[in-house]
Amino acid sequence: MSPMTRRTYSFLRTSRFLRPHIIALNKPPFAIPAYQIRAMSSGNPTSKMLTANPLKQIFSQESRPAMGVWQMLPGANISRILARSGADWVMVDCEHGNINDAAMHEAVPAIAALGVSPIVRIPDLQPWMVKRALDSGAHGILAPLIRTVEDVKNLVTAAKFPPEGKRGFGSPIAMQNFNPMPTFTEYLQQANGSLLTMVQIETQEALNSVEEIALLVDVIFIGPFDLGNNIGHPIIEGKMDPELDEAIERTLRAAVTAGKKCGIFCTDGEQAKQYADKGFHMISVATDYTLLGAAMADSLTIARGQGKQDKPVSY
């Protein structure tokens, strides 16, 4: 213990102002880490954090697609319900969902505590948003509306600790959302190779460079609605034009060729099964918002003797 630290604890033990409120301290109440930073590992297969990231484990096994669900409504109890559903991952949607920074910090640990990977879709590509999401303990981030290769390079830089990137280090929260829990040093050394960096292919510009983009990240994730809008072939009443189908297939091919994973946003289980059969690796099944509305509508129509409600139009 340094002389300054020893003097601090001596003050705490003897101060007449603090004594009624504390227990006498004979030793520090917590371990003071020695911040000796060794060379970082970006891919040690036996690292503690790799085994503590369920989604990354499913990817490494390559035996089945990882099925997940979108959380758009705030609340840790909603997070727990979704995580208990059997999903492999929960997307905490800070872009289109009603999820602010505080709600994100509640959702991520609630999901992780149940052995499911919390992934955060950040609202924009700003580096501070990447840092906040990862510092909350997210097992990965998803960045929307990527346009250029430079966008992706900047995102990766924000998501990685030096020397691979520029992410700042200091959150005591992040490592608490992994089991087994890494130490500060283990998190610093292993995060670059254990956390997932994902981007959404939703624009014509990103589609034009999808083969190059796939080389830079862990997952390229298709947002069919924005992609259709931006290439001039929007999804209308559930109908997809052949040009959009081809764009989706091209994105999947780019991921497979690069040795990476490809995800897609689906709106129901039947649709998710179709894309699983096509070889997609990461598939959303529904959102909490649509699930809640559909379940309530079904129950009401049955209660009124009207039979089960017709399935709404998907894409």
SEKEMI-444970 format. One record per residue: x, y, z of N, C-alpha, C in turn. Coordinates in steps of 0.2 Angstrom, whole numbers, plus 5000, padded with zeros to 4 digits. Layout:
SEKEMI-444970
REC  neast  nnorth   nup  caeast  canorth  caup  ceast  cnorth   cup
REC      X       Y     Z       X        Y     Z      X       Y     Z
...
//
This chain:
SEKEMI-444970
REC  neast  nnorth   nup  caeast  canorth  caup  ceast  cnorth   cup
REC   5004    4994  5000    5000     5000  5000   5004    5006  5000
REC   5003    5011  4996    5007     5017  4995   5006    5021  5002
REC   5011    5026  5003    5010     5030  5009   5004    5034  5009
REC   5002    5037  5003    4996     5041  5002   4990    5037  5004
REC   4989    5031  5001    4984     5026  5003   4983    5025  5010
REC   4989    5023  5013    4989     5022  5020   4987    5028  5025
REC   4989    5034  5023    4986     5040  5026   4979    5040  5026
REC   4976    5039  5020    4969     5039  5018   4965    5035  5023
REC   4967    5028  5024    4964     5024  5028   4965    5025  5035
REC   4970    5028  5037    4971     5030  5044   4966    5036  5046
REC   4965    5040  5041    4960     5046  5042   4953    5043  5043
REC   4951    5038  5039    4945     5035  5039   4944    5032  5046
REC   4949    5028  5049    4948     5025  5055   4948    5030  5061
REC   4951    5036  5060    4951     5040  5066   4947    5046  5066
REC   4944    5048  5060    4940     5054  5060   4934    5054  5064
REC   4933    5059  5068    4927     5059  5073   4921    5061  5069
REC   4922    5064  5063    4916     5065  5059   4913    5059  5055
REC   4918    5055  5053    4915     5049  5049   4914    5043  5054
REC   4917    5043  5060    4916     5037  5064   4909    5034  5065
REC   4904    5038  5066    4897     5035  5067   4895    5032  5061
REC   4897    5033  5056    4894     5030  5049   4898    5025  5046
REC   4904    5023  5049    4908     5018  5046   4910    5012  5051
REC   4912    5007  5048    4915     5002  5052   4923    5003  5052
REC   4926    5002  5057    4934     5003  5057   4937    4999  5052
REC   4941    5001  5048    4944     4998  5042   4952    4996  5044
REC   4953    4990  5045    4959     4987  5046   4963    4986  5040
REC   4959    4985  5034    4963     4984  5028   4958    4987  5022
REC   4960    4988  5016    4956     4991  5011   4950    4986  5010
REC   4944    4989  5009    4938     4985  5008   4938    4982  5001
REC   4942    4984  4997    4942     4981  4990   4949    4980  4987
REC   4950    4976  4983    4957     4975  4980   4959    4981  4975
REC   4964    4984  4976    4967     4989  4972   4971    4986  4966
REC   4968    4986  4960    4971     4983  4955   4978    4986  4953
REC   4983    4982  4951    4989     4985  4948   4988    4985  4941
REC   4988    4991  4938    4986     4992  4931   4993    4991  4927
REC   4994    4985  4926    5000     4983  4922   4997    4980  4915
REC   4997    4984  4910    4994     4982  4904   4999    4978  4899
REC   4997    4972  4898    5001     4968  4894   4999    4968  4887
REC   5002    4965  4882    5000     4965  4875   4993    4962  4875
REC   4989    4965  4871    4982     4963  4871   4981    4957  4866
REC   4976    4953  4868    4975     4947  4863   4968    4949  4860
REC   4968    4948  4853    4962     4949  4850   4958    4943  4847
REC   4960    4937  4850    4957     4931  4848   4959    4925  4851
REC   4961    4925  4857    4963     4919  4861   4957    4915  4862
REC   4957    4909  4859    4951     4904  4859   4949    4902  4866
REC   4954    4902  4871    4952     4900  4877   4951    4906  4882
REC   4950    4912  4879    4949     4917  4884   4942    4917  4887
REC   4942    4920  4893    4936     4919  4898   4931    4923  4894
REC   4932    4929  4891    4926     4932  4888   4923    4929  4882
REC   4927    4925  4878    4925     4921  4873   4919    4916  4875
REC   4921    4913  4880    4916     4908  4883   4910    4911  4886
REC   4911    4917  4888    4906     4921  4891   4901    4925  4887
REC   4902    4924  4880    4898     4928  4875   4894    4922  4872
REC   4888    4921  4874    4884     4915  4871   4883    4916  4863
REC   4882    4922  4861    4881     4922  4854   4887    4921  4850
REC   4893    4923  4852    4899     4921  4849   4900    4914  4849
REC   4898    4910  4855    4899     4903  4855   4895    4900  4850
REC   4888    4902  4849    4884     4899  4844   4887    4900  4837
REC   4890    4905  4836    4893     4907  4829   4899    4902  4828
REC   4903    4901  4833    4909     4897  4833   4907    4889  4832
REC   4901    4887  4834    4899     4880  4834   4897    4878  4827
REC   4894    4884  4823    4891     4883  4817   4887    4877  4816
REC   4883    4876  4821    4878     4870  4820   4871    4872  4819
REC   4869    4879  4820    4862     4881  4819   4863    4889  4819
REC   4857    4892  4816    4857     4899  4816   4855    4902  4823
REC   4857    4908  4825    4856     4911  4831   4849    4915  4831
REC   4844    4913  4834    4838     4916  4834   4837    4921  4839
REC   4834    4927  4838    4834     4932  4843   4827    4936  4842
REC   4827    4941  4847    4821     4945  4847   4823    4953  4848
REC   4819    4957  4846    4820     4964  4846   4817    4967  4852
REC   4820    4971  4857    4817     4975  4862   4817    4982  4860
REC   4810    4984  4860    4809     4991  4858   4806    4995  4864
REC   4803    4992  4869    4800     4995  4874   4805    4994  4880
REC   4805    5000  4884    4809     5000  4890   4807    4996  4896
REC   4812    4994  4900    4810     4990  4906   4814    4984  4907
REC   4817    4983  4913    4821     4977  4914   4816    4971  4914
REC   4810    4971  4916    4806     4965  4916   4804    4963  4909
REC   4803    4968  4905    4802     4966  4898   4809    4962  4895
REC   4814    4965  4897    4821     4962  4895   4821    4954  4897
REC   4819    4953  4904    4819     4947  4906   4814    4942  4903
REC   4808    4944  4901    4803     4940  4898   4806    4938  4891
REC   4809    4943  4888    4812     4941  4881   4818    4936  4882
REC   4822    4937  4887    4828     4933  4888   4826    4926  4890
REC   4820    4925  4893    4818     4919  4896   4814    4915  4890
REC   4813    4918  4884    4809     4915  4879   4812    4909  4876
REC   4819    4909  4877    4823     4904  4873   4827    4907  4867
REC   4826    4914  4867    4830     4917  4862   4838    4917  4863
REC   4842    4917  4858    4849     4917  4859   4852    4924  4860
REC   4849    4929  4858    4851     4935  4859   4845    4940  4859
REC   4846    4946  4862    4840     4951  4862   4844    4957  4860
REC   4840    4960  4855    4843     4967  4852   4840    4973  4856
REC   4844    4976  4860    4841     4982  4863   4841    4988  4858
REC   4835    4990  4856    4835     4995  4850   4835    5002  4852
REC   4841    5005  4852    4841     5012  4854   4840    5017  4848
REC   4839    5014  4842    4838     5018  4836   4831    5019  4835
REC   4827    5014  4834    4819     5015  4833   4815    5014  4839
REC   4818    5010  4844    4814     5009  4850   4814    5014  4855
REC   4810    5013  4860    4809     5018  4865   4814    5017  4871
REC   4820    5017  4869    4826     5015  4874   4831    5020  4874
REC   4831    5024  4880    4836     5029  4881   4842    5026  4884
REC   4847    5030  4886    4853     5027  4889   4852    5024  4895
REC   4848    5027  4900    4846     5023  4906   4843    5017  4905
REC   4838    5016  4900    4834     5010  4899   4839    5005  4896
REC   4844    5007  4892    4849     5002  4890   4853    4999  4895
REC   4855    5004  4900    4859     5001  4906   4855    4996  4910
REC   4848    4997  4910    4844     4992  4914   4843    4986  4910
REC   4842    4986  4903    4841     4980  4899   4847    4976  4898
REC   4853    4978  4897    4859     4974  4896   4860    4969  4902
REC   4861    4972  4908    4862     4967  4913   4856    4962  4914
REC   4850    4964  4913    4844     4960  4914   4845    4954  4909
REC   4847    4955  4903    4847     4950  4898   4853    4946  4899
REC   4859    4949  4901    4865     4945  4902   4864    4940  4908
REC   4861    4942  4913    4860     4938  4919   4857    4931  4918
REC   4853    4931  4912    4849     4925  4911   4853    4921  4905
REC   4859    4922  4904    4863     4918  4900   4862    4919  4892
REC   4859    4925  4891    4858     4927  4884   4862    4933  4882
REC   4864    4934  4876    4868     4939  4874   4864    4946  4872
REC   4865    4951  4876    4862     4958  4874   4866    4961  4869
REC   4863    4963  4864    4866     4967  4858   4863    4974  4858
REC   4866    4979  4857    4863     4986  4857   4864    4988  4850
REC   4858    4990  4847    4858     4994  4841   4859    5001  4843
REC   4864    5004  4841    4865     5011  4843   4861    5016  4838
REC   4860    5022  4840    4855     5026  4836   4859    5029  4830
REC   4865    5030  4831    4869     5033  4825   4876    5031  4826
REC   4881    5033  4821    4887     5030  4821   4892    5034  4825
REC   4890    5038  4830    4895     5043  4833   4899    5038  4838
REC   4905    5039  4839    4909     5035  4843   4907    5035  4850
REC   4904    5040  4853    4902     5040  4860   4897    5035  4861
REC   4892    5034  4856    4887     5030  4857   4889    5023  4857
REC   4895    5021  4853    4898     5015  4853   4901    5013  4860
REC   4904    5018  4863    4907     5018  4869   4902    5016  4875
REC   4896    5020  4875    4891     5019  4880   4888    5012  4880
REC   4887    5010  4873    4884     5003  4873   4888    4998  4875
REC   4895    4998  4874    4899     4993  4876   4901    4994  4883
REC   4901    5000  4886    4903     5001  4893   4897    4998  4897
REC   4891    4998  4894    4885     4995  4898   4886    4988  4899
REC   4890    4984  4895    4891     4977  4896   4888    4973  4890
REC   4886    4977  4885    4884     4973  4879   4889    4969  4876
REC   4886    4963  4873    4891     4958  4870   4892    4960  4863
REC   4889    4965  4861    4890     4967  4854   4886    4973  4852
REC   4888    4977  4847    4884     4982  4844   4882    4981  4837
REC   4876    4984  4835    4874     4984  4828   4873    4992  4826
REC   4876    4994  4821    4876     5000  4818   4872    5001  4812
REC   4867    5006  4812    4862     5006  4807   4865    5011  4801
REC   4861    5010  4795    4862     5014  4790   4870    5016  4788
REC   4874    5011  4788    4880     5011  4785   4880    5013  4778
REC   4885    5018  4776    4885     5020  4769   4892    5018  4766
REC   4897    5019  4769    4904     5019  4766   4908    5014  4770
REC   4913    5012  4766    4919     5008  4770   4922    5012  4775
REC   4923    5019  4774    4926     5023  4779   4921    5023  4785
REC   4915    5023  4784    4910     5023  4790   4912    5017  4794
REC   4913    5011  4791    4914     5005  4795   4921    5005  4798
REC   4926    5008  4795    4932     5008  4798   4932    5012  4804
REC   4928    5018  4804    4928     5022  4810   4924    5019  4815
REC   4919    5015  4814    4915     5011  4819   4919    5006  4822
REC   4923    5002  4818    4928     4997  4821   4933    5001  4826
REC   4935    5006  4824    4940     5010  4828   4937    5012  4835
REC   4931    5014  4834    4928     5016  4841   4926    5010  4845
REC   4925    5004  4842    4923     4998  4846   4929    4994  4849
REC   4935    4996  4847    4941     4992  4849   4946    4996  4853
REC   4949    4993  4858    4954     4996  4862   4960    4997  4858
REC   4965    5002  4860    4971     5002  4857   4975    4995  4858
REC   4979    4993  4853    4981     4997  4847   4977    4997  4841
REC   4972    4992  4842    4967     4991  4836   4962    4997  4835
REC   4961    5001  4840    4956     5006  4840   4957    5011  4844
REC   4952    5015  4846    4953     5021  4850   4948    5021  4856
REC   4945    5015  4858    4940     5015  4863   4943    5017  4870
REC   4940    5021  4874    4942     5022  4880   4941    5017  4885
REC   4945    5016  4890    4945     5011  4895   4943    5014  4902
REC   4938    5011  4906    4937     5013  4912   4931    5011  4915
REC   4926    5009  4912    4920     5007  4915   4920    5001  4919
REC   4918    5001  4925    4918     4995  4930   4912    4991  4929
REC   4907    4993  4924    4901     4990  4923   4901    4984  4918
REC   4905    4986  4913    4905     4981  4907   4906    4974  4909
REC   4912    4973  4913    4913     4966  4914   4908    4962  4919
REC   4904    4965  4922    4899     4962  4926   4894    4958  4922
REC   4893    4960  4916    4888     4956  4912   4891    4951  4908
REC   4896    4947  4910    4899     4941  4907   4900    4936  4913
REC   4898    4930  4911    4899     4924  4916   4903    4919  4913
REC   4909    4917  4915    4912     4920  4921   4914    4927  4920
REC   4914    4931  4925    4916     4938  4925   4923    4939  4924
REC   4925    4943  4919    4933     4944  4918   4935    4950  4923
REC   4941    4950  4925    4944     4955  4928   4945    4961  4924
REC   4947    4967  4927    4948     4973  4923   4953    4971  4917
REC   4959    4968  4919    4964     4967  4914   4962    4962  4909
REC   4958    4957  4911    4955     4952  4906   4951    4955  4901
REC   4946    4960  4904    4942     4963  4899   4946    4967  4894
REC   4951    4971  4897    4955     4975  4892   4958    4971  4887
REC   4961    4965  4889    4965     4961  4885   4961    4957  4880
REC   4955    4955  4882    4951     4950  4878   4945    4953  4874
REC   4943    4960  4876    4937     4963  4873   4937    4963  4865
REC   4943    4965  4863    4943     4966  4855   4942    4960  4852
REC   4943    4954  4854    4942     4948  4851   4936    4944  4853
REC   4932    4947  4858    4926     4944  4861   4920    4947  4860
REC   4920    4954  4859    4914     4957  4857   4912    4958  4850
REC   4906    4958  4848    4904     4958  4841   4903    4964  4838
REC   4906    4966  4833    4904     4972  4829   4900    4971  4823
REC   4894    4973  4822    4890     4972  4817   4887    4978  4814
REC   4886    4978  4807    4884     4984  4804   4878    4982  4799
REC   4873    4986  4798    4867     4985  4794   4868    4987  4787
REC   4867    4983  4783    4867     4984  4775   4860    4986  4774
REC   4859    4993  4773    4852     4996  4772   4852    5001  4766
REC   4858    5003  4763    4859     5008  4758   4862    5005  4752
REC   4861    5009  4746    4864     5007  4740   4871    5007  4740
REC   4874    5013  4744    4881     5013  4745   4884    5008  4748
REC   4881    5005  4754    4884     5000  4757   4883    4993  4753
REC   4878    4993  4750    4877     4987  4745   4883    4986  4740
REC   4884    4992  4737    4889     4993  4732   4896    4990  4735
REC   4897    4991  4741    4904     4989  4744   4903    4984  4749
REC   4898    4980  4749    4897     4975  4754   4902    4969  4754
REC   4905    4968  4749    4911     4963  4749   4917    4965  4753
REC   4918    4972  4753    4924     4975  4756   4922    4976  4764
REC   4915    4978  4765    4913     4979  4772   4913    4973  4776
REC   4911    4967  4772    4911     4961  4776   4918    4959  4779
REC   4923    4961  4776    4930     4959  4778   4931    4963  4785
REC   4928    4968  4786    4930     4972  4792   4926    4971  4799
REC   4921    4967  4798    4916     4967  4804   4915    4959  4806
REC   4911    4958  4811    4910     4951  4813   4903    4949  4809
REC   4898    4953  4809    4892     4952  4806   4890    4957  4801
REC   4887    4956  4795    4883     4961  4791   4876    4959  4792
REC   4872    4963  4794    4865     4962  4796   4860    4966  4791
REC   4856    4963  4788    4851     4966  4783   4845    4969  4786
REC   4844    4975  4785    4838     4978  4786   4834    4979  4780
REC   4829    4974  4779    4826     4974  4772   4822    4980  4770
REC   4818    4983  4775    4814     4988  4774   4818    4994  4771
REC   4823    4997  4775    4827     5002  4773   4831    5000  4767
REC   4833    4994  4766    4837     4992  4760   4833    4993  4754
REC   4827    4990  4755    4822     4991  4749   4820    4998  4747
REC   4819    5002  4752    4818     5009  4751   4824    5013  4747
REC   4830    5011  4750    4836     5015  4747   4838    5012  4740
REC   4836    5006  4738    4838     5004  4732   4832    5005  4727
REC   4827    5008  4729    4822     5010  4724   4817    5004  4724
REC   4817    4999  4728    4812     4994  4728   4809    4992  4735
REC   4805    4997  4737    4802     4996  4744   4798    4990  4745
REC   4797    4988  4751    4792     4982  4752   4785    4985  4753
REC   4781    4983  4748    4774     4986  4748   4769    4980  4750
REC   4765    4981  4755    4760     4976  4757   4763    4969  4757
REC   4770    4968  4760    4773     4962  4761   4776    4959  4754
REC   4776    4963  4749    4779     4960  4742   4786    4963  4742
REC   4790    4958  4740    4797     4960  4739   4799    4959  4731
REC   4802    4965  4728    4804     4964  4721   4810    4960  4720
REC   4811    4957  4714    4817     4952  4713   4823    4956  4715
REC   4824    4963  4713    4830     4966  4714   4832    4966  4722
REC   4827    4967  4726    4828     4967  4733   4830    4960  4735
REC   4827    4955  4733    4829     4948  4734   4836    4947  4732
REC   4838    4949  4726    4845     4948  4724   4850    4952  4729
REC   4848    4958  4731    4852     4962  4736   4854    4958  4742
REC   4848    4955  4744    4849     4951  4751   4854    4945  4749
REC   4853    4942  4744    4857     4936  4742   4864    4938  4741
REC   4865    4944  4738    4872     4946  4737   4875    4947  4744
REC   4872    4950  4749    4874     4951  4755   4876    4945  4759
REC   4872    4940  4758    4874     4933  4761   4880    4930  4758
REC   4880    4931  4752    4886     4928  4748   4893    4932  4751
REC   4892    4938  4751    4898     4942  4754   4900    4940  4760
REC   4896    4939  4765    4898     4937  4772   4901    4930  4772
REC   4898    4925  4768    4900     4918  4768   4907    4918  4765
REC   4908    4922  4759    4915     4922  4756   4920    4925  4760
REC   4918    4930  4765    4923     4933  4769   4924    4929  4776
REC   4920    4924  4776    4921     4920  4782   4917    4923  4788
REC   4913    4927  4787    4909     4931  4792   4902    4928  4793
REC   4898    4931  4797    4891     4929  4798   4886    4935  4795
REC   4880    4932  4793    4875     4937  4790   4869    4936  4794
REC   4866    4942  4796    4860     4942  4799   4854    4945  4795
REC   4848    4944  4797    4843     4948  4794   4837    4949  4799
REC   4833    4954  4798    4828     4956  4802   4821    4953  4799
REC   4818    4949  4803    4812     4945  4801   4806    4948  4806
REC   4800    4946  4804    4795     4949  4808   4790    4943  4811
REC   4792    4937  4809    4788     4931  4812   4792    4925  4811
REC   4790    4920  4815    4794     4913  4815   4794    4910  4808
REC   4788    4910  4804    4788     4907  4797   4794    4910  4793
REC   4794    4917  4793    4799     4920  4789   4806    4919  4791
REC   4807    4919  4798    4813     4917  4800   4816    4910  4798
REC   4811    4905  4798    4813     4899  4796   4815    4898  4789
REC   4812    4902  4784    4814     4903  4777   4821    4905  4776
REC   4823    4910  4780    4829     4913  4780   4834    4908  4783
REC   4832    4905  4788    4837     4900  4791   4838    4894  4786
REC   4833    4892  4782    4835     4887  4777   4839    4890  4771
REC   4839    4896  4771    4844     4899  4765   4851    4900  4768
REC   4852    4899  4774    4859     4899  4777   4861    4905  4781
REC   4856    4909  4783    4858     4915  4787   4860    4912  4794
REC   4864    4916  4797    4867     4914  4803   4864    4917  4809
REC   4861    4923  4809    4858     4927  4814   4851    4930  4812
REC   4846    4928  4815    4839     4930  4813   4835    4932  4818
REC   4832    4938  4817    4827     4940  4822   4820    4937  4820
REC   4816    4935  4826    4810     4932  4825   4804    4937  4826
REC   4805    4942  4830    4799     4947  4831   4802    4952  4835
REC   4798    4957  4836    4799     4963  4841   4794    4962  4847
REC   4796    4965  4853    4791     4965  4858   4785    4968  4857
REC   4786    4974  4853    4780     4978  4852   4775    4974  4848
REC   4777    4971  4842    4772     4967  4838   4770    4961  4841
REC   4774    4958  4845    4772     4952  4849   4766    4953  4854
REC   4767    4959  4857    4762     4961  4862   4755    4962  4859
REC   4755    4966  4854    4749     4968  4850   4746    4962  4847
REC   4750    4958  4844    4747     4952  4841   4744    4947  4846
REC   4747    4946  4851    4744     4941  4856   4738    4944  4859
REC   4738    4951  4861    4732     4954  4864   4726    4953  4859
REC   4727    4955  4852    4722     4955  4847   4719    4948  4846
REC   4724    4943  4846    4722     4936  4846   4717    4934  4852
REC   4719    4935  4858    4715     4934  4864   4708    4937  4864
REC   4708    4943  4861    4702     4947  4861   4697    4944  4856
REC   4699    4942  4850    4695     4939  4845   4692    4932  4847
REC   4697    4928  4851    4694     4922  4853   4689    4923  4859
REC   4690    4928  4863    4686     4929  4869   4679    4931  4866
REC   4679    4935  4861    4673     4937  4858   4669    4932  4853
REC   4672    4926  4853    4669     4921  4849   4670    4922  4841
REC   4675    4926  4839    4676     4927  4832   4682    4923  4829
REC   4684    4918  4833    4690     4914  4830   4697    4918  4831
REC   4702    4915  4828    4708     4918  4829   4709    4923  4823
REC   4712    4928  4825    4713     4934  4820   4718    4932  4814
REC   4716    4934  4808    4721     4933  4803   4728    4935  4804
REC   4732    4932  4801    4739     4934  4802   4740    4940  4798
REC   4743    4945  4801    4745     4952  4798   4750    4951  4792
REC   4749    4955  4787    4754     4955  4781   4761    4956  4784
REC   4766    4952  4782    4773     4953  4783   4776    4954  4777
REC   4783    4953  4776    4786     4954  4770   4789    4947  4768
//
